[in-house]
Amino acid sequence: MSATADPRLGCLLSASDEVRDASWRQLYRDESGRVARLVARYGVARADLEDVTQQVFLAAYRRLGEVAEVRNVRAWLGGIAVRTAADHRRWRRVRRDNQWIVEGLYHGQPREDSSPRRDLEQSRLERRVLDVLDRMSPKLRSVLVLCDIEELEPGRVAAILGLPLNTVRSRRRLAREAFERRWAEDRGDH
């Protein structure tokens, strides 16, 4: 370890579980406020700050092997915080974008209000969604299902399907348009 390295590094890499755990707890106490302020500046809602801050420290703990190469623990945590905040915002946007599918499936009503009539209506609605998906081209359907129903990020979908990322993005847009068009046609809303 270099003389200019953060002195906390040795404790974080300690072979002793007791010393390492105590060091991580102290690091959390020392840096969690700063990390929370940083993720807040990156647009994480106040209600989510504690969860996102903990996600940053969990990601840091999982990446413990990198610490030996780190000179500044604060900067290292800051980099993890920026990526975690960006991921959080992206998933929040994905959930918001997927809301149109959920609303189409459930009409915004909770499942607790189950009744034979509602169950029949729900079953019909689900069949209708499956019918619309079935009539879409397989290329568009696979991207729509993976991105918007399974909620996978486009980069992961690109890897799964063996496609360039921009192709996945383009197909996702086309798939949404095709789904909405077919849905409207079925209802006679041309």
N, C-alpha and C positions, 0 to 999 in steps of 0.2 A: 504494500500500500504506500502511496506517495505521501511525502510530508505535507503536501498542500491539500490532501484529501480531507473530507469532512471527518472529524474525529468520531462521529457516531457510527461510522461504517464498521469499524472493528467489532463493536458490540452487536450490530445487526447481523454480522456474519459469525458470531461466536458459536463454537461447537457445543457450548452448554445451552440446553433448552431454556433453563431458568434465566440466564443472562440475556439470551436472544429475545425471549418473551417480554422481559422487563424493559428491554430497549425498544421494542416495538410499541409497547404501551406508552412509554415516555415520548417516543416520536409522534404518536397519535396526539397525545396531550399538547405537545409543543407546536405541531403543524396543522392540526385539524381546523382551527379557526381560519388560518390563512388559506387553506385549501377550500374551505366553504366559501370564503369571500371571492376566491378566484373563479370557482364554478358558477357563483351567482353572477359575476361579471360576464360570463359566457352564456347567460340567458337561462340558467336553471331556475325554475320557480322556487320561491321561498319554502313552499311545502315539501319540495323534493330535496332540499339542500342536505339534510342529514343523511338520507339514503345514498345520494350521489357521492357525498364525502366518504362514506363508508365503502362504497364501491371502489373509490380511488385507492384507499388503503388495502382493500382486498386484492386489487390488481397489483399493487406494489409488492405485497407479500408473495403473491404467485410468481412475481418476477425477481425474487430474491437473488437468483443467480447473477443478475445484471449488476447488483450493487458493487461487486468487486471492481467493476469498470467505471463506476460513478465517482466523480470528484465532489459533487455538490448534491447532497440528498434533497435539499429544498428545490433545486432546479429539476431534478429527476421526478420528484413528486408533482411539480408544476406541469411537466410534460404529460404525465399520466392523467392529471386532472383535466387538462385541455382536451385530450382524446376522449376521456370518459364523459365530459360535458357534451362534446359533439355527438357522441353515440347516444346519449340520453335525449338530446334534442331531436336527433334523426328518428329515433324510435317513437318519440312523442308525435312527431309529424306523421309517421307511418300509421300510428293508431288513429290519428285524426282523419287521415286520408281513407282509411279502411272503414270509417264510420258509416259511409253510404252503403256498404255491403251489409253491415250489421243491422242498420236501420231497415234495410230491405228485407232481411230475414226475420227480424223480430218486431218490427213496427215500433221500436223503442219501448216495448213493454216488458216488464220483468217476467221471467219464467215461473215465478212462484204462483202467479194467478192462473195456474193450470186448470183446465176444465176440458171435458170431451170436445166441446165446440172449438176452443182455442187450440187444442192439440191437433184437431183435424185441419184447422186453418194453417197452423204451423207446418204440418206435414205437406199440405198443398204448396205452401210457399217454398219449402225446401226442394220439393220436386221441380217447381218452376225454375229455381236457381240452377239445379242440376241440368234441367232441360236446356236452359240458355247456355250453360257451359258446354254441354254436349254438342251443341250446334256451332260452336266456335271452332276455328282452325286449331289443330293440336299445338301448333307453335305458339299461338296467342294464349290458348287455354293454359298451357303448362306454366307460362310466365305469370299469368294472372293468379293462378292457384298458389304458386310458390311465393310470390311477392305479397299479394293482398289477402289471401286467406290463411296461408301458413305463416305469414309475416316474416319472411326471410328477407334480408337486405339484398339489393340488386347484385352486389359483388358476389355474394354467396350463391345466388341463383345462377349467375354467369359461370361460376366454377362447376356447379352441379350439372348444368346443361351443356357445358363446354362451348360457351358463346362469349363474344366480346361484351364488355360491360355496356357499351353504348347500344348494342343490339338489344340487350335485355331492357334497357330504359325505353328504347323506341317501341319494342313489342308491348311493354307494359302500358304505355300510353295508348297504343292502338287497341290493345285488349280491353282496356277500360271503356274506350269509345264504342267498341263493338258490343260489349256487354250491355252498356246503357242503351244503345240503339235497339238491340234485340229485346231488351226488357220493355222498352217503350212500345215497340211494335206488338208485343204480346198483349199489352194492355190497350192497344189501339190509340196511343198518344202521338201518332206520327207527327 
